[in-house]
Amino acid sequence: DEIQVNASDDFMVVRVTVEIVDTNGRPIEKGEATQNQDKYINGWFSIPSLAQPIKRGMRITAAAYDRPGNRTVKELEL
């Protein structure tokens, strides 16, 4: 399924990365999200290349970068 990230900043968000980590803290997948202004306001999306069953304790981490290079991270535990 698609992972959606809403990210906005005064200096414009120029890049978003998404990482999926298993219940043991091992990375499953990490990649760049794609901006999609047609579908979502300030929207970015990522479609994982590997099908993974969702397990309690898995984490999805999104990092948004603005034009000056500042980074903001949001983590969601499933």
N, C-alpha and C positions, 0 to 999 in steps of 0.2 A: 504494500500500500504506500501511498504518498505521505511523506512527512512534511507538514506545512509549518513554516516559521514566519511570524510577523515581526519585522524588525524595522525600526525607524530611528533617525538620529538627526540632530540639527545640522550636522556636516555631511549628511547623506551616507547611507549604508552602501558600501561598494562590494562587499564580499560576505558570504555566510558559509560556514562549514558545518557539517553534521557528522557526529560519530555515534555509533551504536556499540555498546559494551555489554558482554554477557554477565551472568550472575556472579562469576568469579573475577570480574574486572578485566577480562581479556577483550581486546578490541575485536569486534566482528567485522566492522566496516567503517571507513571514514572517507568523506569526499566533499566536494564543492556542491552547494545548493545552487539552483538556477532561479533567477529573478523572473517572476511572471506577473507583470503589471496588469495584464488583461483579466486575470482570474481573481487576484487578491490585491487589496490595497497594502502597500509595503510588503507584499508577499514574496516569499522565496519557497522553493520546494525541492525535495530530494526524494528520489525513488531508489530504495536499496536494490542492489543487483542480486543479492542472495535472499531467498525465502527463508525466514526464521520464525519458528513458533515463538509467540510472546510468552515469556516466563517472568514470574514475580521476581523482582530484584534486578532485572535488566535496566540499563540506563541509556537514554538518548541525550546527547549534549550538543547544543547549537552554539556556535560562536559567531558573533556579528562584528564586522570591522568597518569603521567609518573612514572617510577620506584621509584624515591625518594619521590613520593607523591604529587608533585606539580600539581595544577589543572588549566586548561584553559577552559573558558566557551565561547560559541558562541550561540547567540540567533537570531532566525529568526522570524519576525512577518509576518504573512500571510495576 
